[in-house]
Amino acid sequence: MNRLIIIGNGFDLAHGLPTSYKHFIDDYWGGIESLNHNDEFIEFDFNAEIEFKDINGLDVLANKIIAFDDSIKFSDAEIYREYGNNIATGKYPRSHILVYKNDFFKLINKKSIQKWVDIENEYYYQLKKIVKSKCLDVSKSSEYWLNEQRLQVIKLNNEFEKVKKLLEKYLNDKIIVDVEMIKPISDLFKLDRRTHDYYLEFPSQDHETLEKFQNEYNLNLEIGKSITTYCLNFNYTMTIDKYINLAKQYGNDRMYGIVKNIQIHGRLNDQDNKVNFGFGDEMDDDYKIIENLDDNEYLRNFKSFQYLQNSNYKQLLDFVESDQKFQVYIMGHSCGLSDRTMLNTIFEHPNCRSIKVFYYEEKDKEGNVLKDNYTEIIQNISRHFNKKKLMREKIVNKTLCDPLPQIQLPKK
């Protein structure tokens, strides 16, 4: 049976790459060396006596600055000021130490301090907030408020675009890695699955087809070449390249089948497949409201329109709509709402027979498992189904799933 491997940022993280939004934001703050710093995102309002030594991330900086603006106050934070040879520690009143020039950047930094941030979700939330905002001043005409609303959307889109470019620069400058050791993740791509548990991952009506393939696979060295694995890759990096090359080397295509990459959200430094960064939930109840505004500025950052700039989405649909059944693997993708329209198309399609999650395990220093995100992922998957009975039939239960291996690669 063919496979569709949905690859998200957790796949890069499993290789030790600092590709999360939190890594990106922390790297920005780690590059600030003094209160003279001034760019298109922030500047400091006055020359406060705050030490910037050993700053590593926004959460550390927050512990040295008592407040970022009038709306945020870290009442439990401490700042350290030098008085001669003595260091006094104390709490100080709210003050404008840091000034944000980009309000959207400020919002995602608030989320980052709270240890959670999703830039695409935050963008859509702010867009809907603007669209649903009410006219408070009845003396102003409806045309006036519509114009004010549109100006807010233009501002949001422009600020979002600046953050997008900053993220691309971070990934280009910092995510350089030699991908040499890819086991044990590469073992998950293999076709030879002669176990009883494997059949339990599928509905009973598929068992005869699976058994027939396995028998042919055992007898015919060429049969493995007929199986196609599409990597639906949501990352911008080149981490998957090594796995695709492995399938082409030394006749391993019998073991791995034909492995192809659909880098659906674009690829760094590729003019034919530019980075696609935005939101893609056209199933959301509020999307129709936005669409009916009849103003393309409100739709600027919806992924569906960016998908039409190349053939990636068409390749995906051709695979899904073919006469071949397939199993879905989830590797490092949270299955959040920012890609809801696409994932609904895949999951509810009759050719999709099974959805298997390779979840993340959090361990302590001794290697003991503290928790995992299997339940969180399947809860997210459920939001992409209109037919919940179908969802329960397709998702592989946890006893038949495995954690995604975490491997550390030598970085340049």
VOMARKE-7568 format. One record per residue (C-alpha): residue in three letters; x, y, z; residue number from 1. Coordinates in steps of 0.2 Angstrom, whole numbers, plus 5000, padded with zeros to 4 digits. Layout:
! residues N
R  res     x     y     z    n
R  ALA     X     Y     Z  NUM
...
//
This chain:
! residues 412
R  res     x     y     z    n
R  MET  5000  5000  5000    1
R  ASN  5006  5017  4996    2
R  ARG  5011  5030  5010    3
R  LEU  5009  5048  5013    4
R  ILE  5021  5054  5026    5
R  ILE  5016  5071  5033    6
R  ILE  5032  5079  5039    7
R  GLY  5031  5094  5051    8
R  ASN  5043  5105  5061    9
R  GLY  5045  5091  5074   10
R  PHE  5054  5081  5061   11
R  ASP  5068  5094  5060   12
R  LEU  5068  5095  5079   13
R  ALA  5071  5077  5080   14
R  HIS  5087  5080  5071   15
R  GLY  5093  5092  5083   16
R  LEU  5089  5107  5072   17
R  PRO  5083  5124  5081   18
R  THR  5068  5127  5069   19
R  SER  5054  5131  5081   20
R  TYR  5046  5148  5082   21
R  LYS  5053  5149  5100   22
R  HIS  5071  5146  5094   23
R  PHE  5068  5159  5081   24
R  ILE  5062  5172  5093   25
R  ASP  5075  5168  5106   26
R  ASP  5089  5169  5093   27
R  TYR  5083  5187  5089   28
R  TRP  5084  5192  5107   29
R  GLY  5101  5183  5109   30
R  GLY  5108  5195  5096   31
R  ILE  5104  5211  5106   32
R  GLU  5121  5217  5114   33
R  SER  5116  5234  5120   34
R  LEU  5103  5247  5123   35
R  ASN  5109  5256  5108   36
R  HIS  5101  5242  5097   37
R  ASN  5088  5249  5085   38
R  ASP  5080  5240  5070   39
R  GLU  5064  5239  5061   40
R  PHE  5056  5229  5076   41
R  ILE  5062  5237  5092   42
R  GLU  5072  5251  5100   43
R  PHE  5076  5256  5118   44
R  ASP  5068  5272  5125   45
R  PHE  5082  5277  5137   46
R  ASN  5099  5272  5142   47
R  ALA  5094  5262  5158   48
R  GLU  5108  5254  5168   49
R  ILE  5104  5236  5163   50
R  GLU  5117  5223  5160   51
R  PHE  5115  5213  5144   52
R  LYS  5128  5200  5148   53
R  ASP  5123  5182  5146   54
R  ILE  5106  5187  5138   55
R  ASN  5100  5171  5129   56
R  GLY  5082  5173  5123   57
R  LEU  5067  5184  5127   58
R  ASP  5062  5175  5143   59
R  VAL  5079  5179  5151   60
R  LEU  5078  5197  5145   61
R  ALA  5061  5199  5153   62
R  ASN  5068  5195  5169   63
R  LYS  5080  5209  5168   64
R  ILE  5067  5222  5162   65
R  ILE  5052  5225  5173   66
R  ALA  5040  5230  5159   67
R  PHE  5039  5231  5140   68
R  ASP  5025  5243  5138   69
R  ASP  5010  5250  5147   70
R  SER  5000  5234  5145   71
R  ILE  5013  5221  5151   72
R  LYS  5020  5221  5168   73
R  PHE  5031  5207  5175   74
R  SER  5027  5210  5193   75
R  ASP  5039  5196  5199   76
R  ALA  5053  5200  5188   77
R  GLU  5069  5208  5195   78
R  ILE  5082  5219  5187   79
R  TYR  5100  5221  5192   80
R  ARG  5108  5238  5193   81
R  GLU  5126  5242  5198   82
R  TYR  5130  5255  5212   83
R  GLY  5149  5255  5212   84
R  ASN  5155  5238  5218   85
R  ASN  5138  5233  5225   86
R  ILE  5124  5225  5215   87
R  ALA  5106  5230  5222   88
R  THR  5091  5219  5218   89
R  GLY  5074  5226  5218   90
R  LYS  5057  5229  5210   91
R  TYR  5055  5245  5200   92
R  PRO  5040  5254  5194   93
R  ARG  5033  5251  5176   94
R  SER  5043  5261  5163   95
R  HIS  5045  5262  5144   96
R  ILE  5062  5253  5143   97
R  LEU  5058  5244  5127   98
R  VAL  5048  5251  5112   99
R  TYR  5041  5239  5099  100
R  LYS  5039  5246  5081  101
R  ASN  5030  5231  5075  102
R  ASP  5014  5227  5085  103
R  PHE  5013  5209  5078  104
R  PHE  5030  5205  5083  105
R  LYS  5026  5211  5100  106
R  LEU  5011  5199  5101  107
R  ILE  5021  5184  5096  108
R  ASN  5034  5189  5109  109
R  LYS  5021  5189  5123  110
R  LYS  5016  5171  5117  111
R  SER  5035  5166  5118  112
R  ILE  5037  5172  5136  113
R  GLN  5022  5161  5140  114
R  LYS  5032  5146  5132  115
R  TRP  5020  5144  5118  116
R  VAL  5019  5153  5101  117
R  ASP  5012  5149  5084  118
R  ILE  5014  5164  5072  119
R  GLU  5002  5158  5059  120
R  ASN  4988  5155  5071  121
R  GLU  4991  5172  5079  122
R  TYR  4990  5180  5063  123
R  TYR  4973  5173  5059  124
R  TYR  4967  5177  5076  125
R  GLN  4972  5195  5074  126
R  LEU  4964  5196  5057  127
R  LYS  4947  5189  5063  128
R  LYS  4948  5201  5078  129
R  ILE  4950  5216  5066  130
R  VAL  4935  5209  5055  131
R  LYS  4924  5207  5070  132
R  SER  4928  5224  5079  133
R  LYS  4913  5235  5083  134
R  CYS  4911  5253  5079  135
R  LEU  4912  5262  5095  136
R  ASP  4909  5280  5089  137
R  VAL  4892  5281  5082  138
R  SER  4895  5299  5076  139
R  LYS  4907  5291  5062  140
R  SER  4899  5284  5046  141
R  SER  4900  5265  5042  142
R  GLU  4911  5270  5027  143
R  TYR  4923  5278  5039  144
R  TRP  4924  5262  5050  145
R  LEU  4926  5251  5035  146
R  ASN  4941  5261  5029  147
R  GLU  4949  5261  5047  148
R  GLN  4947  5242  5047  149
R  ARG  4955  5240  5031  150
R  LEU  4970  5251  5036  151
R  GLN  4972  5240  5051  152
R  VAL  4972  5224  5040  153
R  ILE  4985  5232  5029  154
R  LYS  4996  5236  5044  155
R  LEU  4994  5218  5050  156
R  ASN  4999  5211  5033  157
R  ASN  5014  5222  5032  158
R  GLU  5020  5218  5049  159
R  PHE  5017  5199  5046  160
R  GLU  5027  5201  5030  161
R  LYS  5042  5208  5040  162
R  VAL  5041  5194  5052  163
R  LYS  5041  5181  5038  164
R  LYS  5057  5189  5030  165
R  LEU  5065  5189  5047  166
R  LEU  5061  5170  5050  167
R  GLU  5067  5166  5032  168
R  LYS  5084  5175  5036  169
R  TYR  5085  5165  5053  170
R  LEU  5083  5149  5044  171
R  ASN  5095  5153  5030  172
R  ASP  5108  5159  5042  173
R  LYS  5107  5147  5056  174
R  ILE  5100  5130  5050  175
R  ILE  5115  5123  5041  176
R  VAL  5118  5104  5045  177
R  ASP  5127  5089  5039  178
R  VAL  5114  5075  5038  179
R  GLU  5124  5059  5039  180
R  MET  5116  5048  5053  181
R  ILE  5098  5046  5049  182
R  LYS  5095  5029  5058  183
R  PRO  5083  5025  5066  184
R  ILE  5071  5036  5057  185
R  SER  5076  5029  5040  186
R  ASP  5070  5012  5046  187
R  LEU  5052  5019  5047  188
R  PHE  5052  5022  5028  189
R  LYS  5055  5003  5025  190
R  LEU  5042  4993  5016  191
R  ASP  5045  4976  5023  192
R  ARG  5032  4975  5037  193
R  ARG  5028  4956  5040  194
R  THR  5020  4958  5057  195
R  HIS  5003  4954  5064  196
R  ASP  5002  4972  5072  197
R  TYR  5004  4979  5055  198
R  TYR  4988  4972  5048  199
R  LEU  4979  4979  5064  200
R  GLU  4983  4997  5058  201
R  PHE  4970  4995  5044  202
R  PRO  4952  4990  5042  203
R  SER  4948  4972  5040  204
R  GLN  4943  4974  5022  205
R  ASP  4961  4979  5017  206
R  HIS  4969  4964  5025  207
R  GLU  4967  4953  5009  208
R  THR  4975  4967  4999  209
R  LEU  4990  4968  5011  210
R  GLU  4992  4950  5012  211
R  LYS  4993  4949  4993  212
R  PHE  5006  4962  4992  213
R  GLN  5017  4954  5005  214
R  ASN  5017  4937  4996  215
R  GLU  5022  4946  4980  216
R  TYR  5035  4956  4989  217
R  ASN  5043  4940  4996  218
R  LEU  5043  4932  4978  219
R  ASN  5047  4946  4967  220
R  LEU  5062  4958  4970  221
R  GLU  5054  4971  4958  222
R  ILE  5037  4972  4967  223
R  GLY  5044  4984  4980  224
R  LYS  5048  4997  4966  225
R  SER  5029  4999  4963  226
R  ILE  5025  5006  4980  227
R  THR  5026  5025  4981  228
R  THR  5029  5035  4997  229
R  TYR  5025  5054  4995  230
R  CYS  5033  5065  5009  231
R  LEU  5021  5079  5011  232
R  ASN  5034  5091  5018  233
R  PHE  5028  5106  5027  234
R  ASN  5046  5112  5032  235
R  TYR  5057  5124  5022  236
R  THR  5073  5115  5025  237
R  MET  5082  5101  5016  238
R  THR  5082  5088  5030  239
R  ILE  5072  5076  5020  240
R  ASP  5084  5075  5005  241
R  LYS  5095  5062  5013  242
R  TYR  5081  5050  5016  243
R  ILE  5075  5052  4997  244
R  ASN  5093  5049  4992  245
R  LEU  5094  5034  5002  246
R  ALA  5080  5026  4993  247
R  LYS  5089  5028  4977  248
R  GLN  5105  5021  4982  249
R  TYR  5112  5003  4981  250
R  GLY  5095  4996  4974  251
R  ASN  5086  5001  4990  252
R  ASP  5071  5006  4980  253
R  ARG  5065  4988  4983  254
R  MET  5066  4991  5002  255
R  TYR  5060  5009  5002  256
R  GLY  5050  5010  4986  257
R  ILE  5049  5026  4976  258
R  VAL  5051  5041  4988  259
R  LYS  5046  5058  4982  260
R  ASN  5046  5075  4991  261
R  ILE  5031  5088  4989  262
R  GLN  5038  5103  4999  263
R  ILE  5021  5110  5000  264
R  HIS  5025  5126  5010  265
R  GLY  5041  5130  4999  266
R  ARG  5059  5128  5001  267
R  LEU  5073  5140  5006  268
R  ASN  5081  5149  4992  269
R  ASP  5070  5141  4978  270
R  GLN  5062  5154  4967  271
R  ASP  5051  5141  4959  272
R  ASN  5045  5135  4976  273
R  LYS  5045  5151  4987  274
R  VAL  5041  5150  5006  275
R  ASN  5022  5149  5009  276
R  PHE  5018  5156  5026  277
R  GLY  5001  5161  5031  278
R  PHE  4985  5152  5036  279
R  GLY  4974  5139  5027  280
R  ASP  4958  5135  5037  281
R  GLU  4944  5139  5024  282
R  MET  4933  5127  5034  283
R  ASP  4933  5140  5049  284
R  ASP  4916  5148  5052  285
R  ASP  4923  5165  5050  286
R  TYR  4932  5162  5034  287
R  LYS  4916  5165  5024  288
R  ILE  4914  5182  5033  289
R  ILE  4931  5187  5027  290
R  GLU  4928  5181  5010  291
R  ASN  4912  5190  5008  292
R  LEU  4920  5207  5012  293
R  ASP  4925  5207  4994  294
R  ASP  4942  5214  4997  295
R  ASN  4958  5204  4992  296
R  GLU  4968  5213  5005  297
R  TYR  4960  5202  5018  298
R  LEU  4965  5186  5009  299
R  ARG  4983  5191  5006  300
R  ASN  4990  5178  5017  301
R  PHE  4979  5163  5014  302
R  LYS  4989  5148  5009  303
R  SER  4976  5142  4996  304
R  PHE  4980  5156  4984  305
R  GLN  4999  5154  4986  306
R  TYR  4997  5135  4982  307
R  LEU  4992  5140  4964  308
R  GLN  5009  5148  4961  309
R  ASN  5017  5130  4957  310
R  SER  5011  5112  4954  311
R  ASN  5014  5106  4972  312
R  TYR  4996  5105  4977  313
R  LYS  4991  5097  4960  314
R  GLN  5004  5083  4963  315
R  LEU  4996  5080  4980  316
R  LEU  4978  5079  4973  317
R  ASP  4984  5068  4959  318
R  PHE  4991  5056  4972  319
R  VAL  4976  5057  4984  320
R  GLU  4963  5055  4969  321
R  SER  4972  5041  4961  322
R  ASP  4965  5023  4961  323
R  GLN  4978  5018  4974  324
R  LYS  4975  5017  4993  325
R  PHE  4987  5024  5005  326
R  GLN  4992  5025  5023  327
R  VAL  4996  5042  5032  328
R  TYR  5011  5043  5043  329
R  ILE  5012  5059  5054  330
R  MET  5030  5063  5058  331
R  GLY  5033  5079  5068  332
R  HIS  5017  5088  5062  333
R  SER  5005  5095  5075  334
R  CYS  4990  5094  5063  335
R  GLY  4985  5111  5069  336
R  LEU  4971  5122  5061  337
R  SER  4983  5132  5050  338
R  ASP  4983  5118  5037  339
R  ARG  4965  5112  5040  340
R  THR  4958  5113  5022  341
R  MET  4972  5102  5015  342
R  LEU  4972  5090  5029  343
R  ASN  4953  5087  5028  344
R  THR  4955  5083  5010  345
R  ILE  4968  5070  5014  346
R  PHE  4960  5062  5030  347
R  GLU  4942  5060  5024  348
R  HIS  4947  5054  5007  349
R  PRO  4941  5036  5004  350
R  ASN  4959  5031  4998  351
R  CYS  4966  5036  5015  352
R  ARG  4964  5019  5025  353
R  SER  4974  5023  5040  354
R  ILE  4983  5037  5050  355
R  LYS  4997  5032  5061  356
R  VAL  5005  5045  5073  357
R  PHE  5024  5045  5077  358
R  TYR  5023  5055  5093  359
R  TYR  5035  5065  5103  360
R  GLU  5041  5058  5120  361
R  GLU  5048  5070  5133  362
R  LYS  5061  5061  5144  363
R  ASP  5071  5066  5160  364
R  LYS  5090  5065  5161  365
R  GLU  5089  5047  5166  366
R  GLY  5079  5043  5150  367
R  ASN  5062  5040  5159  368
R  VAL  5047  5045  5150  369
R  LEU  5038  5060  5158  370
R  LYS  5025  5063  5145  371
R  ASP  5021  5062  5126  372
R  ASN  5010  5071  5114  373
R  TYR  5000  5057  5106  374
R  THR  4983  5062  5113  375
R  GLU  4986  5080  5108  376
R  ILE  4990  5076  5090  377
R  ILE  4975  5065  5088  378
R  GLN  4964  5078  5096  379
R  ASN  4971  5090  5083  380
R  ILE  4968  5077  5069  381
R  SER  4949  5076  5075  382
R  ARG  4946  5094  5070  383
R  HIS  4950  5090  5052  384
R  PHE  4936  5077  5051  385
R  ASN  4918  5082  5048  386
R  LYS  4913  5064  5050  387
R  LYS  4919  5058  5068  388
R  LYS  4915  5040  5065  389
R  LEU  4927  5040  5050  390
R  MET  4940  5048  5061  391
R  ARG  4939  5034  5074  392
R  GLU  4940  5021  5061  393
R  LYS  4956  5028  5053  394
R  ILE  4967  5034  5068  395
R  VAL  4979  5020  5073  396
R  ASN  4978  5017  5092  397
R  LYS  4992  5021  5103  398
R  THR  4997  5003  5106  399
R  LEU  5001  5001  5088  400
R  CYS  5010  5018  5086  401
R  ASP  5028  5023  5091  402
R  PRO  5038  5038  5096  403
R  LEU  5048  5047  5083  404
R  PRO  5066  5044  5087  405
R  GLN  5076  5059  5092  406
R  ILE  5094  5059  5084  407
R  GLN  5107  5072  5086  408
R  LEU  5117  5077  5070  409
R  PRO  5134  5086  5069  410
R  LYS  5130  5104  5065  411
R  LYS  5141  5116  5055  412
//
